[in-house]
Each structure stands twice: as C-alpha cells, then as structure tokens.
Amino acid sequence: MPRIRQRLLLLAAAGLCLCAGCDSGARRPETGATLDGTVMYGDQKVMVGLVIAQGATAAQAFIDDDGRYHIDNAPVGDIHLAVNTEAGKGQLKSKMMAQTKGKAKALPNVIDLPAKYQDPQKSGITTTVNKGPNTYNIVIPK
C-alpha cells in the first residue's frame, strides 16, 4: 500500500509540474517576482524535493544539493507553499541514472516529510510575494 501511495504522490506532482508549466500552449504572463530560500526540517537541511508555490498562479522549483530553492516567475501576493519530497526523489533518481549511464544506484538519505507538507493547501506554510526578489526560508517543524 505505501508503494501505491508513493506512486500516486509522484504522479500528482508530475501532473502539477506539467499543468503549472503549460496553459493551452500559451506562456504564462511574467509576474516580475522571484522567490528563494532554504528548506529545513527541524535543524536538518532538506536537499531533495520540489517546492511548490501556489497563489493566483502556480510555480515550482527543485531544491538544490545545498538545500536552497529558487523560483522564477513566482506568484505575486499571498501564497501557499509545499515541499514534495516524492517528486524530488523521482528527479534525483533520473539525475543519478543519467550520471551512471542507466545503472541504478541507491538513493542517498532523503528526508521524508509528513504528507501534509506536500500539499500547498494543507501545509499551513504561507508568505507574501511582491514583485522583484523575495526570500523565504521554509522551516518545517519536527
């Protein structure tokens, strides 16, 4: 059962990525805003995951190896944030497969966040984004 749930979460994240990146073939209007920061789970850096920003529009970015994220064309105004570690695992696995020429390797230790933090509407993580550069460090309590 947990494997099915993981696959469903991964598919949902992939669908969100596809939907957020397309609009019937039209490009989303530029918001003039960026959002960046670090992602922490308690005192640990989260280094694998997809940060989702949802407001009037949606945007996302994968977390870098150093625990930082950067979202271009971030939604402006009050937004909800989520961190989807399942989507991050899929991206990491693809990256590792490319680096090892198709030979699967075990994934490094990935922090599994509680499920509620993977959904922007349930996470309880909010901030306000204005035009221009914005910084928001996501700190998820243990």
Protein Blocks (a to p, Z undefined) as FASTA:
>chain_A
ZZmmmmmmmmmmmmmmmmmmpgehiacddehiacdddddehjaccfbdcdddddfbccdd
dddfkopacdehiaedjddddddfklmmmmmmmmmmmmnnopacdddddddddfklmpmk
lnopacdddehjddddddddZZ
